[in-house]
């Protein structure tokens, strides 16, 4: 059995920013991935987000479809997306909910009477994540041998298109022999992705996607 992957652990509270920036560079060059701890998003809020997310995905499909995705905000049903378009499968076995920038008034929200505190929880989470990303980007700038405020100076933090994507993987619902993926192979778009899990295994990365056959490695979960 292969050894578990060992990623750099990036501590946003660590005072030596240049050392942390070098670890980020190492993680990006070697894996394209690193762990982030002491990021300022407390465990209580994260637990509440997972709880509220579960509450939404537990609604009847007809209720969820009332918030079907528009303007890249809202609900996406099972098998509606296929991240790896080369596959002949039906689609990815997941459902999702997109929440975009809070200021543009394009987000869709469940009714308060159906899911109390759902909107306020997600808005708080969005703000906390954006704060963490802002700190992280200054370290990424240093890792690229740029000035710490480089991304701020070029306007990357002016009205950033920051999205939350809530995901629900219900498992293999298809009784056929066809191979089913929760989220098929893909490279994320955008500047950076913060991925929060509930500890359930399944996340994998491929470090050399141009090599054949591709080698997919499990990513262990960690808290922090």
matplotlib code that plots the C-alpha trace (Angstrom):
import matplotlib.pyplot as plt

x = [0.0, 1.6, 2.4, -0.1, 0.7, 2.6, 1.6, 3.1, 1.0, 0.5, -0.2, -1.7, -0.8, 2.9, 5.0, 7.8, 5.9, 8.8, 9.2, 5.5, 5.7, 8.5, 6.3, 3.5, 5.8, 6.9, 3.4, 2.3, 5.4, 5.3, 1.6, -0.5, -2.0, -1.3, -3.1, -4.2, -4.6, -5.3, -7.1, -9.6, -12.7, -13.7, -14.7, -18.2, -19.0, -17.7, -19.9, -22.9, -22.2, -22.1, -25.3, -27.2, -25.8, -27.2, -30.6, -30.8, -29.8, -32.3, -35.2, -37.5, -36.2, -39.1, -38.2, -34.5, -35.4, -37.1, -33.6, -32.1, -28.9, -29.1, -26.2, -24.0, -25.9, -28.2, -28.9, -27.4, -29.1, -27.5, -25.8, -26.3, -22.6, -19.7, -16.3, -14.5, -16.2, -14.3, -16.3, -19.3, -21.0, -24.3, -22.8, -21.1, -22.9, -23.2, -25.5, -24.3, -25.3, -23.4, -23.2, -21.4, -20.3, -22.7, -22.8, -24.2, -27.7, -27.7, -27.6, -30.6, -31.6, -34.0, -36.9, -36.2, -39.3, -38.0, -34.4, -34.0, -30.5, -29.4, -28.7, -27.0, -24.8, -23.6, -23.1, -20.9, -19.0, -18.4, -17.0, -14.7, -13.4, -12.7, -10.7, -8.7, -8.1, -6.9, -4.3, -3.3, -2.9, -0.3, 1.7, 1.3, 2.7, 5.7, 6.1, 6.3, 9.0, 6.6, 5.7, 3.3, 0.6, 1.0, -2.5, -4.1, -2.1, -3.3, -6.9, -7.4, -9.2, -11.5, -15.0, -13.4, -15.6, -15.4, -17.8, -18.8, -19.8, -21.7, -21.4, -23.4, -22.2, -25.1, -23.0, -23.5, -27.1, -26.7, -27.1, -25.4, -21.8, -20.9, -18.1, -19.6, -17.6, -18.7, -16.6, -14.7, -11.2, -10.7, -8.5, -10.1, -10.5, -10.0, -7.1, -7.2, -9.6, -10.1, -11.5, -13.2, -14.2, -16.2, -13.5, -15.1, -12.4, -12.6, -10.5, -7.7, -5.1, -3.0, 0.4, 1.4, -1.8, 0.1, 1.6, -0.1, -1.4, -2.4, -1.7, -4.3, -3.4, -5.7, -5.6, -6.0, -8.3, -7.1, -8.7, -7.4]
y = [0.0, 3.4, 5.9, 8.7, 11.9, 14.5, 18.0, 21.2, 22.6, 26.4, 28.1, 31.6, 32.6, 31.8, 35.0, 34.0, 34.8, 34.1, 30.6, 30.0, 31.4, 29.0, 26.1, 27.3, 27.3, 23.8, 22.6, 24.2, 22.9, 19.4, 18.7, 21.7, 21.3, 22.1, 22.1, 25.4, 25.8, 28.7, 30.3, 32.2, 30.2, 28.5, 24.9, 25.8, 27.8, 25.1, 22.5, 24.8, 25.2, 21.4, 21.1, 23.8, 22.3, 18.9, 20.5, 22.0, 18.8, 16.8, 18.9, 17.3, 17.7, 19.9, 22.3, 22.4, 22.9, 26.1, 27.5, 25.9, 27.6, 31.0, 33.4, 30.7, 30.9, 28.2, 24.5, 22.0, 18.5, 15.0, 14.1, 17.7, 18.3, 16.2, 17.7, 15.3, 15.7, 12.8, 10.3, 8.5, 8.3, 9.9, 12.7, 13.3, 11.7, 14.9, 17.8, 21.3, 24.8, 28.0, 31.2, 34.1, 37.6, 38.9, 42.5, 41.8, 40.7, 37.7, 34.9, 32.7, 31.8, 29.2, 30.8, 31.7, 29.8, 26.6, 26.8, 29.3, 30.9, 29.3, 32.6, 34.3, 31.2, 31.2, 34.9, 34.8, 31.8, 33.7, 36.7, 34.6, 32.6, 35.8, 37.1, 33.9, 34.0, 37.6, 36.6, 33.6, 35.6, 37.9, 34.8, 33.4, 36.7, 36.3, 32.7, 34.1, 36.5, 39.4, 42.2, 41.1, 43.4, 42.6, 41.2, 44.1, 46.6, 45.0, 45.1, 41.3, 42.0, 44.7, 43.0, 39.5, 36.8, 34.6, 31.6, 29.0, 25.7, 23.4, 19.8, 16.6, 13.2, 10.7, 7.7, 5.2, 5.4, 3.6, -0.2, -0.6, -1.7, 1.7, 3.5, 6.5, 9.4, 11.9, 14.5, 13.3, 14.4, 18.2, 21.1, 23.9, 27.3, 30.7, 31.9, 29.5, 26.9, 26.4, 22.9, 22.0, 18.4, 16.5, 13.9, 11.3, 9.9, 10.1, 13.2, 12.3, 14.2, 13.4, 15.1, 14.3, 14.5, 14.4, 11.0, 7.8, 5.9, 8.6, 7.9, 9.0, 9.4, 9.7, 12.9, 12.3, 14.7, 16.9, 19.4, 22.8]
z = [0.0, -1.0, 1.6, 2.2, 0.5, 2.6, 1.8, 3.3, 6.1, 5.7, 9.0, 8.3, 11.9, 11.6, 12.0, 9.5, 6.3, 4.0, 5.3, 4.8, 1.3, 0.5, 1.7, -0.5, -3.5, -2.6, -2.4, -5.7, -7.6, -6.1, -5.8, -6.7, -3.3, 0.4, 3.7, 5.3, 9.1, 11.5, 8.7, 10.8, 9.9, 13.2, 13.5, 14.9, 11.7, 9.4, 11.3, 10.9, 7.2, 6.7, 8.8, 6.8, 3.5, 4.5, 5.4, 1.9, 0.0, 2.1, 0.7, -2.0, -5.5, -6.5, -3.8, -4.7, -8.4, -7.5, -7.0, -10.1, -11.2, -12.9, -13.4, -11.9, -8.6, -7.2, -7.4, -9.9, -9.8, -9.9, -13.2, -14.5, -14.7, -16.1, -15.3, -17.6, -20.9, -22.5, -20.4, -21.9, -18.5, -17.7, -15.6, -12.2, -9.2, -7.2, -6.6, -5.8, -4.8, -5.9, -3.9, -5.6, -4.5, -1.9, -3.2, -6.7, -5.6, -8.0, -5.4, -4.8, -1.3, 0.3, 2.1, 5.7, 6.9, 5.1, 6.3, 9.1, 9.4, 6.1, 4.3, 7.3, 7.9, 4.2, 4.1, 7.2, 5.8, 2.5, 4.3, 6.5, 3.5, 1.5, 4.5, 4.6, 0.8, 1.0, 3.6, 1.5, -1.7, 0.0, 0.8, -2.7, -4.0, -1.8, -3.0, -6.6, -5.6, -5.9, -3.5, -0.8, -1.9, -5.6, -6.2, -4.3, -6.5, -9.8, -8.7, -8.1, -4.8, -6.1, -6.3, -6.5, -8.1, -5.0, -5.0, -2.5, -4.0, -1.6, -2.8, -1.9, -3.0, -2.4, -3.4, -6.3, -7.2, -10.5, -10.5, -13.9, -14.3, -15.7, -13.7, -11.8, -10.5, -7.8, -9.5, -12.6, -13.4, -13.8, -13.1, -11.1, -12.7, -10.9, -8.8, -5.9, -4.4, -0.7, -0.2, 3.0, 3.7, 6.4, 6.6, 4.3, 2.0, -1.8, -2.8, -5.2, -7.1, -10.2, -10.1, -13.7, -15.8, -19.1, -18.3, -19.2, -17.4, -15.0, -11.3, -8.9, -5.2, -2.2, -0.2, 3.5, 5.4, 8.2, 10.5, 11.4]

ax = plt.figure().add_subplot(projection="3d")
ax.plot(x, y, z, "-o")
ax.set_aspect("equal")
plt.show()
